[in-house]
Amino acid sequence: MSACWSLRGCDEDLQSKCPHASVATERCPAECYYAKCDRPQHRVTSDPALIFDPDVDRDAAIKDVCLSCEFFLAKGPRRERV
């Protein structure tokens, strides 16, 4: 099972036409209808400790909505410390 932050919300047909999906490094913007998250673990947070945590690998998130999601920020991938 893939991590929710690594999946776009649109199907393969839409992805073939989507300007965000055609650029591998571009995130789906929050305004996109298909970028909203309906998973039960999705919770928007305003906790500064989570939002500004330098260890969160924000590059792993394929959607902008993940960047304020408590689940992603707490359970998502971490950057390696050098």
mmCIF file of the N, C-alpha and C atoms, coordinates in Angstrom:
data_MODEL
# 
_entry.id   MODEL 
# 
loop_
_atom_site.group_PDB 
_atom_site.id 
_atom_site.type_symbol 
_atom_site.label_atom_id 
_atom_site.label_alt_id 
_atom_site.label_comp_id 
_atom_site.label_asym_id 
_atom_site.label_entity_id 
_atom_site.label_seq_id 
_atom_site.pdbx_PDB_ins_code 
_atom_site.Cartn_x 
_atom_site.Cartn_y 
_atom_site.Cartn_z 
_atom_site.occupancy 
_atom_site.B_iso_or_equiv 
_atom_site.pdbx_formal_charge 
_atom_site.auth_seq_id 
_atom_site.auth_comp_id 
_atom_site.auth_asym_id 
_atom_site.auth_atom_id 
_atom_site.pdbx_PDB_model_num 
ATOM 1   N N  . MET A 1 1  ? 0.845   -1.184 0.000   1.00 0.00 ? 1  MET A N  1 
ATOM 2   C CA . MET A 1 1  ? 0.000   0.000  0.000   1.00 0.00 ? 1  MET A CA 1 
ATOM 3   C C  . MET A 1 1  ? 0.890   1.247  0.000   1.00 0.00 ? 1  MET A C  1 
ATOM 4   N N  . SER A 1 2  ? 0.566   2.187  -0.862  1.00 0.00 ? 2  SER A N  1 
ATOM 5   C CA . SER A 1 2  ? 1.336   3.426  -0.964  1.00 0.00 ? 2  SER A CA 1 
ATOM 6   C C  . SER A 1 2  ? 0.925   4.417  0.117   1.00 0.00 ? 2  SER A C  1 
ATOM 7   N N  . ALA A 1 3  ? 1.869   5.259  0.483   1.00 0.00 ? 3  ALA A N  1 
ATOM 8   C CA . ALA A 1 3  ? 1.572   6.325  1.443   1.00 0.00 ? 3  ALA A CA 1 
ATOM 9   C C  . ALA A 1 3  ? 0.646   7.336  0.781   1.00 0.00 ? 3  ALA A C  1 
ATOM 10  N N  . CYS A 1 4  ? -0.327  7.839  1.518   1.00 0.00 ? 4  CYS A N  1 
ATOM 11  C CA . CYS A 1 4  ? -1.328  8.740  0.943   1.00 0.00 ? 4  CYS A CA 1 
ATOM 12  C C  . CYS A 1 4  ? -0.697  10.003 0.361   1.00 0.00 ? 4  CYS A C  1 
ATOM 13  N N  . TRP A 1 5  ? 0.405   10.474 0.917   1.00 0.00 ? 5  TRP A N  1 
ATOM 14  C CA . TRP A 1 5  ? 1.040   11.702 0.432   1.00 0.00 ? 5  TRP A CA 1 
ATOM 15  C C  . TRP A 1 5  ? 1.764   11.488 -0.898  1.00 0.00 ? 5  TRP A C  1 
ATOM 16  N N  . SER A 1 6  ? 1.845   10.249 -1.359  1.00 0.00 ? 6  SER A N  1 
ATOM 17  C CA . SER A 1 6  ? 2.512   9.986  -2.632  1.00 0.00 ? 6  SER A CA 1 
ATOM 18  C C  . SER A 1 6  ? 1.531   9.691  -3.764  1.00 0.00 ? 6  SER A C  1 
ATOM 19  N N  . LEU A 1 7  ? 0.236   9.856  -3.494  1.00 0.00 ? 7  LEU A N  1 
ATOM 20  C CA . LEU A 1 7  ? -0.794  9.563  -4.500  1.00 0.00 ? 7  LEU A CA 1 
ATOM 21  C C  . LEU A 1 7  ? -1.548  10.818 -4.906  1.00 0.00 ? 7  LEU A C  1 
ATOM 22  N N  . ARG A 1 8  ? -1.700  11.020 -6.194  1.00 0.00 ? 8  ARG A N  1 
ATOM 23  C CA . ARG A 1 8  ? -2.534  12.109 -6.688  1.00 0.00 ? 8  ARG A CA 1 
ATOM 24  C C  . ARG A 1 8  ? -3.992  11.673 -6.573  1.00 0.00 ? 8  ARG A C  1 
ATOM 25  N N  . GLY A 1 9  ? -4.901  12.621 -6.526  1.00 0.00 ? 9  GLY A N  1 
ATOM 26  C CA . GLY A 1 9  ? -6.304  12.285 -6.353  1.00 0.00 ? 9  GLY A CA 1 
ATOM 27  C C  . GLY A 1 9  ? -7.048  11.987 -7.639  1.00 0.00 ? 9  GLY A C  1 
ATOM 28  N N  . CYS A 1 10 ? -6.412  12.202 -8.761  1.00 0.00 ? 10 CYS A N  1 
ATOM 29  C CA . CYS A 1 10 ? -7.101  11.982 -10.039 1.00 0.00 ? 10 CYS A CA 1 
ATOM 30  C C  . CYS A 1 10 ? -6.698  10.631 -10.633 1.00 0.00 ? 10 CYS A C  1 
ATOM 31  N N  . ASP A 1 11 ? -7.536  10.133 -11.540 1.00 0.00 ? 11 ASP A N  1 
ATOM 32  C CA . ASP A 1 11 ? -7.255  8.847  -12.160 1.00 0.00 ? 11 ASP A CA 1 
ATOM 33  C C  . ASP A 1 11 ? -6.205  8.995  -13.274 1.00 0.00 ? 11 ASP A C  1 
ATOM 34  N N  . GLU A 1 12 ? -5.798  7.889  -13.863 1.00 0.00 ? 12 GLU A N  1 
ATOM 35  C CA . GLU A 1 12 ? -4.743  7.911  -14.883 1.00 0.00 ? 12 GLU A CA 1 
ATOM 36  C C  . GLU A 1 12 ? -5.115  8.769  -16.086 1.00 0.00 ? 12 GLU A C  1 
ATOM 37  N N  . ASP A 1 13 ? -6.381  8.737  -16.496 1.00 0.00 ? 13 ASP A N  1 
ATOM 38  C CA . ASP A 1 13 ? -6.808  9.528  -17.640 1.00 0.00 ? 13 ASP A CA 1 
ATOM 39  C C  . ASP A 1 13 ? -6.649  11.026 -17.362 1.00 0.00 ? 13 ASP A C  1 
ATOM 40  N N  . LEU A 1 14 ? -7.094  11.462 -16.197 1.00 0.00 ? 14 LEU A N  1 
ATOM 41  C CA . LEU A 1 14 ? -6.933  12.874 -15.829 1.00 0.00 ? 14 LEU A CA 1 
ATOM 42  C C  . LEU A 1 14 ? -5.463  13.245 -15.677 1.00 0.00 ? 14 LEU A C  1 
ATOM 43  N N  . GLN A 1 15 ? -4.657  12.346 -15.112 1.00 0.00 ? 15 GLN A N  1 
ATOM 44  C CA . GLN A 1 15 ? -3.237  12.633 -14.936 1.00 0.00 ? 15 GLN A CA 1 
ATOM 45  C C  . GLN A 1 15 ? -2.541  12.861 -16.272 1.00 0.00 ? 15 GLN A C  1 
ATOM 46  N N  . SER A 1 16 ? -3.003  12.188 -17.316 1.00 0.00 ? 16 SER A N  1 
ATOM 47  C CA . SER A 1 16 ? -2.377  12.358 -18.629 1.00 0.00 ? 16 SER A CA 1 
ATOM 48  C C  . SER A 1 16 ? -2.630  13.751 -19.207 1.00 0.00 ? 16 SER A C  1 
ATOM 49  N N  . LYS A 1 17 ? -3.655  14.456 -18.688 1.00 0.00 ? 17 LYS A N  1 
ATOM 50  C CA . LYS A 1 17 ? -4.002  15.798 -19.173 1.00 0.00 ? 17 LYS A CA 1 
ATOM 51  C C  . LYS A 1 17 ? -3.648  16.899 -18.173 1.00 0.00 ? 17 LYS A C  1 
ATOM 52  N N  . CYS A 1 18 ? -3.320  16.518 -16.945 1.00 0.00 ? 18 CYS A N  1 
ATOM 53  C CA . CYS A 1 18 ? -3.105  17.489 -15.880 1.00 0.00 ? 18 CYS A CA 1 
ATOM 54  C C  . CYS A 1 18 ? -1.726  18.138 -15.974 1.00 0.00 ? 18 CYS A C  1 
ATOM 55  N N  . PRO A 1 19 ? -1.656  19.469 -15.936 1.00 0.00 ? 19 PRO A N  1 
ATOM 56  C CA . PRO A 1 19 ? -0.347  20.132 -16.014 1.00 0.00 ? 19 PRO A CA 1 
ATOM 57  C C  . PRO A 1 19 ? 0.516   19.884 -14.778 1.00 0.00 ? 19 PRO A C  1 
ATOM 58  N N  . HIS A 1 20 ? -0.090  19.563 -13.644 1.00 0.00 ? 20 HIS A N  1 
ATOM 59  C CA . HIS A 1 20 ? 0.697   19.300 -12.437 1.00 0.00 ? 20 HIS A CA 1 
ATOM 60  C C  . HIS A 1 20 ? 1.287   17.904 -12.469 1.00 0.00 ? 20 HIS A C  1 
ATOM 61  N N  . ALA A 1 21 ? 0.518   16.937 -12.946 1.00 0.00 ? 21 ALA A N  1 
ATOM 62  C CA . ALA A 1 21 ? 0.989   15.560 -12.998 1.00 0.00 ? 21 ALA A CA 1 
ATOM 63  C C  . ALA A 1 21 ? 2.038   15.363 -14.086 1.00 0.00 ? 21 ALA A C  1 
ATOM 64  N N  . SER A 1 22 ? 2.053   16.237 -15.101 1.00 0.00 ? 22 SER A N  1 
ATOM 65  C CA . SER A 1 22 ? 3.024   16.078 -16.181 1.00 0.00 ? 22 SER A CA 1 
ATOM 66  C C  . SER A 1 22 ? 4.418   16.518 -15.768 1.00 0.00 ? 22 SER A C  1 
ATOM 67  N N  . VAL A 1 23 ? 4.524   17.296 -14.709 1.00 0.00 ? 23 VAL A N  1 
ATOM 68  C CA . VAL A 1 23 ? 5.820   17.704 -14.184 1.00 0.00 ? 23 VAL A CA 1 
ATOM 69  C C  . VAL A 1 23 ? 6.026   16.931 -12.885 1.00 0.00 ? 23 VAL A C  1 
ATOM 70  N N  . ALA A 1 24 ? 6.972   16.029 -12.884 1.00 0.00 ? 24 ALA A N  1 
ATOM 71  C CA . ALA A 1 24 ? 7.148   15.100 -11.762 1.00 0.00 ? 24 ALA A CA 1 
ATOM 72  C C  . ALA A 1 24 ? 7.381   15.798 -10.422 1.00 0.00 ? 24 ALA A C  1 
ATOM 73  N N  . THR A 1 25 ? 7.960   16.972 -10.438 1.00 0.00 ? 25 THR A N  1 
ATOM 74  C CA . THR A 1 25 ? 8.293   17.640 -9.184  1.00 0.00 ? 25 THR A CA 1 
ATOM 75  C C  . THR A 1 25 ? 7.240   18.644 -8.729  1.00 0.00 ? 25 THR A C  1 
ATOM 76  N N  . GLU A 1 26 ? 6.196   18.851 -9.507  1.00 0.00 ? 26 GLU A N  1 
ATOM 77  C CA . GLU A 1 26 ? 5.184   19.841 -9.129  1.00 0.00 ? 26 GLU A CA 1 
ATOM 78  C C  . GLU A 1 26 ? 4.091   19.206 -8.278  1.00 0.00 ? 26 GLU A C  1 
ATOM 79  N N  . ARG A 1 27 ? 3.731   19.885 -7.197  1.00 0.00 ? 27 ARG A N  1 
ATOM 80  C CA . ARG A 1 27 ? 2.653   19.408 -6.325  1.00 0.00 ? 27 ARG A CA 1 
ATOM 81  C C  . ARG A 1 27 ? 1.298   19.826 -6.869  1.00 0.00 ? 27 ARG A C  1 
ATOM 82  N N  . CYS A 1 28 ? 0.298   19.034 -6.559  1.00 0.00 ? 28 CYS A N  1 
ATOM 83  C CA . CYS A 1 28 ? -1.073  19.415 -6.872  1.00 0.00 ? 28 CYS A CA 1 
ATOM 84  C C  . CYS A 1 28 ? -1.436  20.584 -5.949  1.00 0.00 ? 28 CYS A C  1 
ATOM 85  N N  . PRO A 1 29 ? -1.927  21.677 -6.508  1.00 0.00 ? 29 PRO A N  1 
ATOM 86  C CA . PRO A 1 29 ? -2.290  22.825 -5.661  1.00 0.00 ? 29 PRO A CA 1 
ATOM 87  C C  . PRO A 1 29 ? -3.543  22.519 -4.837  1.00 0.00 ? 29 PRO A C  1 
ATOM 88  N N  . ALA A 1 30 ? -3.651  23.177 -3.713  1.00 0.00 ? 30 ALA A N  1 
ATOM 89  C CA . ALA A 1 30 ? -4.788  22.953 -2.819  1.00 0.00 ? 30 ALA A CA 1 
ATOM 90  C C  . ALA A 1 30 ? -6.117  23.292 -3.490  1.00 0.00 ? 30 ALA A C  1 
ATOM 91  N N  . GLU A 1 31 ? -6.095  24.191 -4.468  1.00 0.00 ? 31 GLU A N  1 
ATOM 92  C CA . GLU A 1 31 ? -7.329  24.592 -5.149  1.00 0.00 ? 31 GLU A CA 1 
ATOM 93  C C  . GLU A 1 31 ? -7.868  23.500 -6.067  1.00 0.00 ? 31 GLU A C  1 
ATOM 94  N N  . CYS A 1 32 ? -7.051  22.528 -6.415  1.00 0.00 ? 32 CYS A N  1 
ATOM 95  C CA . CYS A 1 32 ? -7.465  21.468 -7.327  1.00 0.00 ? 32 CYS A CA 1 
ATOM 96  C C  . CYS A 1 32 ? -8.504  20.578 -6.650  1.00 0.00 ? 32 CYS A C  1 
ATOM 97  N N  . TYR A 1 33 ? -9.589  20.336 -7.326  1.00 0.00 ? 33 TYR A N  1 
ATOM 98  C CA . TYR A 1 33 ? -10.664 19.505 -6.783  1.00 0.00 ? 33 TYR A CA 1 
ATOM 99  C C  . TYR A 1 33 ? -10.153 18.111 -6.408  1.00 0.00 ? 33 TYR A C  1 
ATOM 100 N N  . TYR A 1 34 ? -9.234  17.572 -7.191  1.00 0.00 ? 34 TYR A N  1 
ATOM 101 C CA . TYR A 1 34 ? -8.746  16.215 -6.980  1.00 0.00 ? 34 TYR A CA 1 
ATOM 102 C C  . TYR A 1 34 ? -7.617  16.129 -5.961  1.00 0.00 ? 34 TYR A C  1 
ATOM 103 N N  . ALA A 1 35 ? -7.175  17.262 -5.453  1.00 0.00 ? 35 ALA A N  1 
ATOM 104 C CA . ALA A 1 35 ? -6.092  17.261 -4.468  1.00 0.00 ? 35 ALA A CA 1 
ATOM 105 C C  . ALA A 1 35 ? -6.605  17.224 -3.040  1.00 0.00 ? 35 ALA A C  1 
ATOM 106 N N  . LYS A 1 36 ? -7.900  17.391 -2.856  1.00 0.00 ? 36 LYS A N  1 
ATOM 107 C CA . LYS A 1 36 ? -8.418  17.358 -1.478  1.00 0.00 ? 36 LYS A CA 1 
ATOM 108 C C  . LYS A 1 36 ? -8.280  15.939 -0.929  1.00 0.00 ? 36 LYS A C  1 
ATOM 109 N N  . CYS A 1 37 ? -8.176  15.839 0.367   1.00 0.00 ? 37 CYS A N  1 
ATOM 110 C CA . CYS A 1 37 ? -7.971  14.545 1.004   1.00 0.00 ? 37 CYS A CA 1 
ATOM 111 C C  . CYS A 1 37 ? -9.212  14.161 1.796   1.00 0.00 ? 37 CYS A C  1 
ATOM 112 N N  . ASP A 1 38 ? -9.728  12.991 1.517   1.00 0.00 ? 38 ASP A N  1 
ATOM 113 C CA . ASP A 1 38 ? -10.914 12.521 2.236   1.00 0.00 ? 38 ASP A CA 1 
ATOM 114 C C  . ASP A 1 38 ? -10.592 11.331 3.139   1.00 0.00 ? 38 ASP A C  1 
ATOM 115 N N  . ARG A 1 39 ? -9.317  11.113 3.399   1.00 0.00 ? 39 ARG A N  1 
ATOM 116 C CA . ARG A 1 39 ? -8.912  10.005 4.266   1.00 0.00 ? 39 ARG A CA 1 
ATOM 117 C C  . ARG A 1 39 ? -9.221  10.337 5.721   1.00 0.00 ? 39 ARG A C  1 
ATOM 118 N N  . PRO A 1 40 ? -9.593  9.351  6.509   1.00 0.00 ? 40 PRO A N  1 
ATOM 119 C CA . PRO A 1 40 ? -9.955  9.618  7.907   1.00 0.00 ? 40 PRO A CA 1 
ATOM 120 C C  . PRO A 1 40 ? -8.797  10.152 8.749   1.00 0.00 ? 40 PRO A C  1 
ATOM 121 N N  . GLN A 1 41 ? -7.563  9.855  8.364   1.00 0.00 ? 41 GLN A N  1 
ATOM 122 C CA . GLN A 1 41 ? -6.419  10.329 9.141   1.00 0.00 ? 41 GLN A CA 1 
ATOM 123 C C  . GLN A 1 41 ? -6.009  11.768 8.805   1.00 0.00 ? 41 GLN A C  1 
ATOM 124 N N  . HIS A 1 42 ? -6.623  12.365 7.798   1.00 0.00 ? 42 HIS A N  1 
ATOM 125 C CA . HIS A 1 42 ? -6.279  13.744 7.413   1.00 0.00 ? 42 HIS A CA 1 
ATOM 126 C C  . HIS A 1 42 ? -6.874  14.739 8.409   1.00 0.00 ? 42 HIS A C  1 
ATOM 127 N N  . ARG A 1 43 ? -5.992  15.504 9.017   1.00 0.00 ? 43 ARG A N  1 
ATOM 128 C CA . ARG A 1 43 ? -6.416  16.574 9.938   1.00 0.00 ? 43 ARG A CA 1 
ATOM 129 C C  . ARG A 1 43 ? -5.495  17.760 9.725   1.00 0.00 ? 43 ARG A C  1 
ATOM 130 N N  . VAL A 1 44 ? -6.063  18.899 9.434   1.00 0.00 ? 44 VAL A N  1 
ATOM 131 C CA . VAL A 1 44 ? -5.277  20.121 9.271   1.00 0.00 ? 44 VAL A CA 1 
ATOM 132 C C  . VAL A 1 44 ? -4.790  20.560 10.644  1.00 0.00 ? 44 VAL A C  1 
ATOM 133 N N  . THR A 1 45 ? -3.518  20.915 10.722  1.00 0.00 ? 45 THR A N  1 
ATOM 134 C CA . THR A 1 45 ? -2.950  21.340 11.996  1.00 0.00 ? 45 THR A CA 1 
ATOM 135 C C  . THR A 1 45 ? -2.442  22.777 11.924  1.00 0.00 ? 45 THR A C  1 
ATOM 136 N N  . SER A 1 46 ? -2.430  23.425 13.055  1.00 0.00 ? 46 SER A N  1 
ATOM 137 C CA . SER A 1 46 ? -1.814  24.751 13.161  1.00 0.00 ? 46 SER A CA 1 
ATOM 138 C C  . SER A 1 46 ? -0.713  24.715 14.217  1.00 0.00 ? 46 SER A C  1 
ATOM 139 N N  . ASP A 1 47 ? -0.324  23.509 14.625  1.00 0.00 ? 47 ASP A N  1 
ATOM 140 C CA . ASP A 1 47 ? 0.724   23.317 15.619  1.00 0.00 ? 47 ASP A CA 1 
ATOM 141 C C  . ASP A 1 47 ? 2.077   23.714 15.019  1.00 0.00 ? 47 ASP A C  1 
ATOM 142 N N  . PRO A 1 48 ? 2.689   24.787 15.520  1.00 0.00 ? 48 PRO A N  1 
ATOM 143 C CA . PRO A 1 48 ? 3.969   25.247 14.966  1.00 0.00 ? 48 PRO A CA 1 
ATOM 144 C C  . PRO A 1 48 ? 5.072   24.189 15.051  1.00 0.00 ? 48 PRO A C  1 
ATOM 145 N N  . ALA A 1 49 ? 5.047   23.351 16.080  1.00 0.00 ? 49 ALA A N  1 
ATOM 146 C CA . ALA A 1 49 ? 6.069   22.315 16.214  1.00 0.00 ? 49 ALA A CA 1 
ATOM 147 C C  . ALA A 1 49 ? 6.028   21.345 15.031  1.00 0.00 ? 49 ALA A C  1 
ATOM 148 N N  . LEU A 1 50 ? 4.843   21.057 14.546  1.00 0.00 ? 50 LEU A N  1 
ATOM 149 C CA . LEU A 1 50 ? 4.712   20.181 13.381  1.00 0.00 ? 50 LEU A CA 1 
ATOM 150 C C  . LEU A 1 50 ? 4.978   20.940 12.083  1.00 0.00 ? 50 LEU A C  1 
ATOM 151 N N  . ILE A 1 51 ? 4.380   22.098 11.942  1.00 0.00 ? 51 ILE A N  1 
ATOM 152 C CA . ILE A 1 51 ? 4.504   22.860 10.694  1.00 0.00 ? 51 ILE A CA 1 
ATOM 153 C C  . ILE A 1 51 ? 5.949   23.247 10.395  1.00 0.00 ? 51 ILE A C  1 
ATOM 154 N N  . PHE A 1 52 ? 6.714   23.578 11.424  1.00 0.00 ? 52 PHE A N  1 
ATOM 155 C CA . PHE A 1 52 ? 8.095   24.025 11.216  1.00 0.00 ? 52 PHE A CA 1 
ATOM 156 C C  . PHE A 1 52 ? 9.133   22.953 11.541  1.00 0.00 ? 52 PHE A C  1 
ATOM 157 N N  . ASP A 1 53 ? 8.709   21.712 11.719  1.00 0.00 ? 53 ASP A N  1 
ATOM 158 C CA . ASP A 1 53 ? 9.644   20.633 12.012  1.00 0.00 ? 53 ASP A CA 1 
ATOM 159 C C  . ASP A 1 53 ? 10.629  20.478 10.848  1.00 0.00 ? 53 ASP A C  1 
ATOM 160 N N  . PRO A 1 54 ? 11.914  20.715 11.085  1.00 0.00 ? 54 PRO A N  1 
ATOM 161 C CA . PRO A 1 54 ? 12.891  20.665 9.991   1.00 0.00 ? 54 PRO A CA 1 
ATOM 162 C C  . PRO A 1 54 ? 13.185  19.246 9.513   1.00 0.00 ? 54 PRO A C  1 
ATOM 163 N N  . ASP A 1 55 ? 12.778  18.238 10.256  1.00 0.00 ? 55 ASP A N  1 
ATOM 164 C CA . ASP A 1 55 ? 13.073  16.856 9.877   1.00 0.00 ? 55 ASP A CA 1 
ATOM 165 C C  . ASP A 1 55 ? 12.063  16.253 8.910   1.00 0.00 ? 55 ASP A C  1 
ATOM 166 N N  . VAL A 1 56 ? 10.922  16.898 8.699   1.00 0.00 ? 56 VAL A N  1 
ATOM 167 C CA . VAL A 1 56 ? 9.904   16.377 7.781   1.00 0.00 ? 56 VAL A CA 1 
ATOM 168 C C  . VAL A 1 56 ? 10.400  16.519 6.338   1.00 0.00 ? 56 VAL A C  1 
ATOM 169 N N  . ASP A 1 57 ? 10.305  15.445 5.575   1.00 0.00 ? 57 ASP A N  1 
ATOM 170 C CA . ASP A 1 57 ? 10.698  15.473 4.161   1.00 0.00 ? 57 ASP A CA 1 
ATOM 171 C C  . ASP A 1 57 ? 9.502   15.943 3.338   1.00 0.00 ? 57 ASP A C  1 
ATOM 172 N N  . ARG A 1 58 ? 9.361   17.243 3.223   1.00 0.00 ? 58 ARG A N  1 
ATOM 173 C CA . ARG A 1 58 ? 8.223   17.819 2.500   1.00 0.00 ? 58 ARG A CA 1 
ATOM 174 C C  . ARG A 1 58 ? 8.268   17.533 1.001   1.00 0.00 ? 58 ARG A C  1 
ATOM 175 N N  . ASP A 1 59 ? 9.418   17.193 0.479   1.00 0.00 ? 59 ASP A N  1 
ATOM 176 C CA . ASP A 1 59 ? 9.527   16.849 -0.939  1.00 0.00 ? 59 ASP A CA 1 
ATOM 177 C C  . ASP A 1 59 ? 8.784   15.558 -1.275  1.00 0.00 ? 59 ASP A C  1 
ATOM 178 N N  . ALA A 1 60 ? 8.481   14.745 -0.275  1.00 0.00 ? 60 ALA A N  1 
ATOM 179 C CA . ALA A 1 60 ? 7.764   13.483 -0.494  1.00 0.00 ? 60 ALA A CA 1 
ATOM 180 C C  . ALA A 1 60 ? 6.277   13.703 -0.756  1.00 0.00 ? 60 ALA A C  1 
ATOM 181 N N  . ALA A 1 61 ? 5.756   14.862 -0.369  1.00 0.00 ? 61 ALA A N  1 
ATOM 182 C CA . ALA A 1 61 ? 4.325   15.144 -0.543  1.00 0.00 ? 61 ALA A CA 1 
ATOM 183 C C  . ALA A 1 61 ? 4.048   15.588 -1.972  1.00 0.00 ? 61 ALA A C  1 
ATOM 184 N N  . ILE A 1 62 ? 3.096   14.944 -2.595  1.00 0.00 ? 62 ILE A N  1 
ATOM 185 C CA . ILE A 1 62 ? 2.756   15.253 -3.983  1.00 0.00 ? 62 ILE A CA 1 
ATOM 186 C C  . ILE A 1 62 ? 1.601   16.256 -4.080  1.00 0.00 ? 62 ILE A C  1 
ATOM 187 N N  . LYS A 1 63 ? 0.988   16.566 -2.911  1.00 0.00 ? 63 LYS A N  1 
ATOM 188 C CA . LYS A 1 63 ? -0.123  17.518 -2.868  1.00 0.00 ? 63 LYS A CA 1 
ATOM 189 C C  . LYS A 1 63 ? 0.165   18.593 -1.814  1.00 0.00 ? 63 LYS A C  1 
ATOM 190 N N  . ASP A 1 64 ? -0.205  19.817 -2.111  1.00 0.00 ? 64 ASP A N  1 
ATOM 191 C CA . ASP A 1 64 ? -0.014  20.919 -1.162  1.00 0.00 ? 64 ASP A CA 1 
ATOM 192 C C  . ASP A 1 64 ? -0.767  20.699 0.146   1.00 0.00 ? 64 ASP A C  1 
ATOM 193 N N  . VAL A 1 65 ? -1.927  20.043 0.093   1.00 0.00 ? 65 VAL A N  1 
ATOM 194 C CA . VAL A 1 65 ? -2.721  19.851 1.306   1.00 0.00 ? 65 VAL A CA 1 
ATOM 195 C C  . VAL A 1 65 ? -1.987  19.004 2.344   1.00 0.00 ? 65 VAL A C  1 
ATOM 196 N N  . CYS A 1 66 ? -1.025  18.214 1.915   1.00 0.00 ? 66 CYS A N  1 
ATOM 197 C CA . CYS A 1 66 ? -0.263  17.385 2.849   1.00 0.00 ? 66 CYS A CA 1 
ATOM 198 C C  . CYS A 1 66 ? 0.640   18.224 3.749   1.00 0.00 ? 66 CYS A C  1 
ATOM 199 N N  . LEU A 1 67 ? 1.037   19.389 3.281   1.00 0.00 ? 67 LEU A N  1 
ATOM 200 C CA . LEU A 1 67 ? 1.993   20.204 4.022   1.00 0.00 ? 67 LEU A CA 1 
ATOM 201 C C  . LEU A 1 67 ? 1.414   20.786 5.308   1.00 0.00 ? 67 LEU A C  1 
ATOM 202 N N  . SER A 1 68 ? 0.112   20.730 5.472   1.00 0.00 ? 68 SER A N  1 
ATOM 203 C CA . SER A 1 68 ? -0.510  21.179 6.719   1.00 0.00 ? 68 SER A CA 1 
ATOM 204 C C  . SER A 1 68 ? -1.275  20.038 7.397   1.00 0.00 ? 68 SER A C  1 
ATOM 205 N N  . CYS A 1 69 ? -1.068  18.825 6.934   1.00 0.00 ? 69 CYS A N  1 
ATOM 206 C CA . CYS A 1 69 ? -1.766  17.660 7.475   1.00 0.00 ? 69 CYS A CA 1 
ATOM 207 C C  . CYS A 1 69 ? -0.991  17.093 8.670   1.00 0.00 ? 69 CYS A C  1 
ATOM 208 N N  . GLU A 1 70 ? -1.672  16.989 9.794   1.00 0.00 ? 70 GLU A N  1 
ATOM 209 C CA . GLU A 1 70 ? -1.059  16.462 11.014  1.00 0.00 ? 70 GLU A CA 1 
ATOM 210 C C  . GLU A 1 70 ? -0.504  15.054 10.803  1.00 0.00 ? 70 GLU A C  1 
ATOM 211 N N  . PHE A 1 71 ? -1.234  14.216 10.086  1.00 0.00 ? 71 PHE A N  1 
ATOM 212 C CA . PHE A 1 71 ? -0.801  12.843 9.851   1.00 0.00 ? 71 PHE A CA 1 
ATOM 213 C C  . PHE A 1 71 ? 0.501   12.818 9.060   1.00 0.00 ? 71 PHE A C  1 
ATOM 214 N N  . PHE A 1 72 ? 0.576   13.566 7.976   1.00 0.00 ? 72 PHE A N  1 
ATOM 215 C CA . PHE A 1 72 ? 1.800   13.606 7.169   1.00 0.00 ? 72 PHE A CA 1 
ATOM 216 C C  . PHE A 1 72 ? 2.964   14.168 7.974   1.00 0.00 ? 72 PHE A C  1 
ATOM 217 N N  . LEU A 1 73 ? 2.737   15.275 8.661   1.00 0.00 ? 73 LEU A N  1 
ATOM 218 C CA . LEU A 1 73 ? 3.816   15.924 9.400   1.00 0.00 ? 73 LEU A CA 1 
ATOM 219 C C  . LEU A 1 73 ? 4.330   15.064 10.555  1.00 0.00 ? 73 LEU A C  1 
ATOM 220 N N  . ALA A 1 74 ? 3.463   14.283 11.165  1.00 0.00 ? 74 ALA A N  1 
ATOM 221 C CA . ALA A 1 74 ? 3.868   13.450 12.295  1.00 0.00 ? 74 ALA A CA 1 
ATOM 222 C C  . ALA A 1 74 ? 4.347   12.061 11.881  1.00 0.00 ? 74 ALA A C  1 
ATOM 223 N N  . LYS A 1 75 ? 3.739   11.489 10.841  1.00 0.00 ? 75 LYS A N  1 
ATOM 224 C CA . LYS A 1 75 ? 4.019   10.093 10.468  1.00 0.00 ? 75 LYS A CA 1 
ATOM 225 C C  . LYS A 1 75 ? 4.739   9.933  9.135   1.00 0.00 ? 75 LYS A C  1 
ATOM 226 N N  . GLY A 1 76 ? 4.876   11.027 8.404   1.00 0.00 ? 76 GLY A N  1 
ATOM 227 C CA . GLY A 1 76 ? 5.482   10.958 7.079   1.00 0.00 ? 76 GLY A CA 1 
ATOM 228 C C  . GLY A 1 76 ? 6.984   10.760 7.105   1.00 0.00 ? 76 GLY A C  1 
ATOM 229 N N  . PRO A 1 77 ? 7.583   10.741 5.930   1.00 0.00 ? 77 PRO A N  1 
ATOM 230 C CA . PRO A 1 77 ? 9.021   10.500 5.832   1.00 0.00 ? 77 PRO A CA 1 
ATOM 231 C C  . PRO A 1 77 ? 9.843   11.623 6.461   1.00 0.00 ? 77 PRO A C  1 
ATOM 232 N N  . ARG A 1 78 ? 11.011  11.250 6.905   1.00 0.00 ? 78 ARG A N  1 
ATOM 233 C CA . ARG A 1 78 ? 11.940  12.187 7.558   1.00 0.00 ? 78 ARG A CA 1 
ATOM 234 C C  . ARG A 1 78 ? 13.171  12.381 6.690   1.00 0.00 ? 78 ARG A C  1 
ATOM 235 N N  . ARG A 1 79 ? 13.759  13.554 6.798   1.00 0.00 ? 79 ARG A N  1 
ATOM 236 C CA . ARG A 1 79 ? 15.028  13.827 6.123   1.00 0.00 ? 79 ARG A CA 1 
ATOM 237 C C  . ARG A 1 79 ? 16.146  13.159 6.916   1.00 0.00 ? 79 ARG A C  1 
ATOM 238 N N  . GLU A 1 80 ? 17.149  12.730 6.194   1.00 0.00 ? 80 GLU A N  1 
ATOM 239 C CA . GLU A 1 80 ? 18.310  12.167 6.873   1.00 0.00 ? 80 GLU A CA 1 
ATOM 240 C C  . GLU A 1 80 ? 19.160  13.286 7.417   1.00 0.00 ? 80 GLU A C  1 
ATOM 241 N N  . ARG A 1 81 ? 19.588  13.124 8.637   1.00 0.00 ? 81 ARG A N  1 
ATOM 242 C CA . ARG A 1 81 ? 20.478  14.128 9.242   1.00 0.00 ? 81 ARG A CA 1 
ATOM 243 C C  . ARG A 1 81 ? 21.895  13.840 8.793   1.00 0.00 ? 81 ARG A C  1 
ATOM 244 N N  . VAL A 1 82 ? 22.579  14.903 8.440   1.00 0.00 ? 82 VAL A N  1 
ATOM 245 C CA . VAL A 1 82 ? 23.958  14.754 7.948   1.00 0.00 ? 82 VAL A CA 1 
ATOM 246 C C  . VAL A 1 82 ? 24.936  15.148 9.009   1.00 0.00 ? 82 VAL A C  1 
# 
